[in-house]
Amino acid sequence: MFKSYVPKPGRREYFTILLVGVEIIFFSLFADNFLTASNLTQIIQNSAELAIICIGMTLVIIAGGIDLSVGSILGVVAVIVGNAILLGLNPILIVFIAILSGLVLGFVNGAIVAWLRIPAIIVTLATMNIGKALVFMLLGGAWLTGLPPVFNGLTTYKILGLPVVFYIVLFMYAVFYYIFTYRPFGRHVYAVGTNPESAKLAGINHKMIQIATHSILGGLVGIAAVMYIARMGSVEMTVGHDLPLQVIAAVIIGGTAITGGRGSLVGTLAGVFFITIMKNGIVIMGIPSLWENSIIGTLILLSLTFDIVMQKRVEKKKLMTV
Amino acid sequence: MQLLRSRSSLLAILLVIIIVIMSMLNPSFLSINNLLGVTQFGAVLALIAIGQSLVIISGNGGIDLSVGSMVSLSGVFIGLAMSAGLNIWIAAFIGILGGLLLGMINAFVISIVNMPPFIATLGAMYLYGSLALVLTGGNPISGFPQEFSFIGQGLVAGIPSQIILIVIPVFLLICFLVYKTTFGRSIYLIGSNQTAARYANINVKKTRFIVFSLSGLMAGIASIIMTSWLMTARADAGFGMELEAITVAVLGGIHIFGGLGHLGGVMMAVLTITILSSGLQMANVNSIWQLAILGFVLIGAVFLNQFLNKDNSKK
């Protein structure tokens, strides 16, 4: 019984990887400048923030939650990081501050969800809007520009032709793959997502799991905020407004069940590349970027419908064999 | 009924406090003209809050995050139909039908495909919102005929026409549907215990389908008021309205897990939030702060509901 929860990549994950392959072939055929070294590096660079945040979102969704406030957390932390850079603080200290402030914001979400017993969708809808106002207040209605290029090395410095952020992403996925698969905490997240009641009876503190997953997500968003600054060199007013959609889409397309209890990091990473490559391809093919959100929104609905239909077929088969 | 009375009186006290504070900050706030004018702002919110409340009452994670986008997109439908040379009232009717259609798409995905409402309507929120942008190319559609402004800006017997001609009749009709017919009772029943409802021979899928379609229909009607009021069809007309609608529903005493709450309380909450936000507007508070305040009110109100219905919240 326990073994079936081991999040080893299964058929669903391979399907997403296949989709990414099809997507790459499609854009290589129909978009001229897609398959160039500089564009592929660009894709990897642009996927880094999404990839990091999606680790946390996968955890939260597997535990049965959701977080709409990731964009606002990114915004708030990015403003903090920007101001810290302007103050001339030590870069390592700044990264530490970023992670910590993200962690605190995530903890607030988790604490309200767990202790006040309010559905995550409601809590994070509220904190998303509170966060937007906070970013507005902190920025004072203007962009934060003219930041010294403290973190630019993350994107400009290359090892074996790939930017440093790529290796950070790989490292984080390796660490969290280990935690998901081999640590008790990872199992507990799956258990809470599958059935909170029985998890509770099995002695798992499901409230702590909810708080921990939201906090980890917040901390990861903090890291992503540093990458955002490294990439953009400024903080704009609408920072992170479309982020929740992209993050949730990547995780769902990667095969994580929206009802919790199922999902894996391999699938999520494939989902991240699917979304980033699609955004890149849309730009290269000259489709107005206004279409972007409709396409991603449609993809969410299609992907979930696909999963639900497949699930039903599997259940039917099980019934037949019994 | 006991619950309704206590929630309504609670909101009434809150309302009086808000009005007193606002009129101390700005003496002209208390004038009859201003108070009547304020009700204009509430018309759109009242309609979508009715739809939202029914969705939440029907339970099983019922929530509609796409209402704001449905208002925007239906408004764009009206604008496009008008630009295509149709009579403005036919265009308005197309807006209603468009809203209903969008709601039915949600309803199909949720009740037939069986997708959790929050994610289905989240996807729909971005889908509809960006379709509205795509269809208008980001530019507001203007050039509505003057007679169209009657709905959003006209007066009937000194009362804003959208209130007396649309909101009150719709509210009464919905109240009749919800509180005097078996269909209405079945909404509450599937919200409080879906299994029991199924054993009672209630078609849960059909009921849920109608509830989500109704939410779209309400958004369609609201988009007429919105468009007539702005006299333009804007792709971002309904921006942030899902938060407003959910907040108002919950503040009005609708229990977030379904099955509990009365539409009367929701109307009181609409009044409270409308007066609050127009007061903030007169005090020159940026609209992004209004969203933040709504966020705090939302969490506070859900907590209050859980606290007041302790026995029910444990299920």
Interface residues (C-beta under 8 A of the other chain):
Chain A: I66 L68 I112 L116 R117 I118 P119 I121 I122 V123 L125 A126 T127 M128 N129 I130 K132 A133 L134 F136 L245 I248 I252 I258 T259 P288 L290 W291 E292 N293 S294 I296 G297 T298 I300 L301 L304 T305 I308 V309
Chain B: G61 I63 L65 V109 V113 N114 M115 P116 F118 I119 A120 L122 G123 A124 M125 Y126 L127 Y128 G129 S130 L131 L133 V134 G137 G138 G240 E242 L243 I246 V250 I256 N286 I288 W289 L291 A292 L294 G295 F296 L298 I299 V302 F303 Q306 S313
